[in-house]
Amino acid sequence: MTLVRWDPLQELVRWSTGTRVDDAFGAWAPAVDIYEKGHDLVIRAEVPGIDKNDIAVDIENGVLTLRGERKRETEVSEQNAYRLERTYGTFTRSFSLPTTVDPSKVVAVYKDGVLELTVPKLEAAKPKKIEIRAA
């Protein structure tokens, strides 16, 4: 069984216009994985077909924001197309960062259509081993 996220706005636009929200507004959202790896928080976003210069990463007030735009390489007439499923346009994704990370040391790497952000934890947040001395 496949789970599908219900989007009431998508249903409203599809019902009233017969189009998808992505088509109507030119916006889309890349899939993102967020997980811990060692002492780092890792954020991986799928952004294939986008030039790295068309992607922006900002951190402000504990919120990490990804912005970008997937541009159409060539204009295709709908009359000449058999199927047009790829989404184009701008996207924005925002994530609240935990207070245990150091936003000043974020590293971003873009490879094979995947943007990977590594956000290290603060030294104070890393687990410390306490030595027990004999009395």
C-alpha positions as CSV (number, residue, x, y, z in Angstrom):
1,M,0.0,0.0,0.0
2,T,1.4,3.4,-1.0
3,L,0.8,6.4,1.4
4,V,0.1,9.7,-0.3
5,R,0.1,13.0,1.4
6,W,-3.2,14.8,1.0
7,D,-2.9,18.5,0.1
8,P,-6.3,20.3,0.3
9,L,-5.0,23.2,-1.8
10,Q,-3.9,20.8,-4.5
11,E,-7.4,19.2,-4.5
12,L,-9.1,22.7,-4.6
13,V,-7.0,23.9,-7.5
14,R,-7.4,20.5,-9.4
15,W,-11.1,20.6,-8.9
16,S,-11.6,24.2,-10.0
17,T,-9.1,24.4,-12.8
18,G,-8.2,20.8,-13.8
19,T,-4.5,21.5,-13.2
20,R,-2.0,20.6,-10.5
21,V,-0.9,23.3,-7.9
22,D,2.7,22.9,-9.3
23,D,1.4,23.8,-12.8
24,A,-0.8,26.6,-11.5
25,F,1.8,28.4,-9.4
26,G,5.1,27.2,-10.8
27,A,6.3,26.1,-7.3
28,W,7.5,22.7,-6.2
29,A,9.3,21.2,-3.2
30,P,12.4,18.9,-3.5
31,A,12.4,15.7,-1.4
32,V,14.6,16.1,1.7
33,D,16.2,13.6,4.1
34,I,17.4,14.9,7.5
35,Y,19.4,12.6,9.8
36,E,22.3,12.5,12.3
37,K,25.6,11.1,11.2
38,G,28.2,10.9,14.0
39,H,28.3,14.4,15.5
40,D,26.7,16.1,12.6
41,L,23.2,16.9,11.3
42,V,22.9,16.0,7.6
43,I,20.3,17.5,5.2
44,R,20.1,16.0,1.7
45,A,17.9,17.6,-0.9
46,E,17.1,16.1,-4.3
47,V,17.5,19.0,-6.8
48,P,18.3,17.3,-10.1
49,G,18.6,19.4,-13.2
50,I,19.4,22.6,-11.3
51,D,22.7,24.5,-11.7
52,K,24.4,25.0,-8.3
53,N,24.3,28.8,-9.0
54,D,20.5,28.6,-9.0
55,I,20.4,27.3,-5.4
56,A,20.7,29.5,-2.3
57,V,21.2,28.3,1.3
58,D,20.6,30.8,4.2
59,I,20.5,30.5,7.9
60,E,18.7,33.2,10.0
61,N,17.4,33.0,13.5
62,G,17.9,29.3,13.7
63,V,16.0,28.5,10.5
64,L,17.8,27.0,7.5
65,T,16.2,27.9,4.1
66,L,16.9,26.3,0.7
67,R,15.8,28.3,-2.3
68,G,16.2,27.7,-6.0
69,E,14.8,27.4,-9.4
70,R,14.6,24.7,-12.0
71,K,14.5,26.3,-15.4
72,R,13.1,24.8,-18.5
73,E,16.0,24.2,-21.0
74,T,13.8,24.6,-24.1
75,E,10.3,25.7,-24.4
76,V,8.1,22.8,-25.5
77,S,4.7,23.4,-27.0
78,E,1.9,21.4,-25.4
79,Q,0.6,20.7,-28.9
80,N,3.9,18.9,-29.7
81,A,4.3,17.0,-26.4
82,Y,3.1,13.5,-25.6
83,R,3.7,14.0,-21.9
84,L,4.9,16.9,-19.7
85,E,5.4,15.7,-16.1
86,R,8.6,17.4,-14.9
87,T,8.0,20.4,-12.6
88,Y,9.7,23.7,-13.2
89,G,9.8,26.9,-11.3
90,T,11.0,28.1,-7.9
91,F,11.1,26.3,-4.6
92,T,11.6,27.1,-1.0
93,R,12.1,24.7,1.9
94,S,12.7,25.9,5.5
95,F,13.8,23.9,8.5
96,S,14.2,24.9,12.2
97,L,17.7,23.9,13.4
98,P,18.2,22.5,16.9
99,T,20.0,24.8,19.3
100,T,22.7,22.0,19.6
101,V,24.2,22.8,16.2
102,D,26.7,25.3,15.0
103,P,25.2,27.2,12.0
104,S,28.5,29.1,11.4
105,K,30.2,25.9,10.3
106,V,27.7,24.5,7.7
107,V,29.3,22.8,4.7
108,A,27.3,22.5,1.4
109,V,28.2,20.0,-1.3
110,Y,26.3,19.6,-4.6
111,K,26.9,16.4,-6.5
112,D,24.8,14.4,-9.0
113,G,21.7,16.4,-8.4
114,V,21.8,16.1,-4.6
115,L,22.6,19.0,-2.3
116,E,24.1,17.8,1.0
117,L,24.4,20.1,3.9
118,T,26.5,19.1,6.9
119,V,25.8,21.0,10.1
120,P,28.1,20.1,13.0
121,K,27.0,20.0,16.6
122,L,28.4,22.5,19.1
123,E,31.2,21.2,21.2
124,A,29.1,21.6,24.3
125,A,26.4,19.4,22.8
126,K,28.7,16.5,22.0
127,P,28.7,13.7,24.6
128,K,31.6,13.7,27.0
129,K,33.0,10.8,28.9
130,I,33.7,11.5,32.6
131,E,36.6,9.8,34.1
132,I,36.0,8.3,37.5
133,R,39.0,8.7,39.9
134,A,39.7,6.4,42.8
135,A,39.3,8.0,46.2
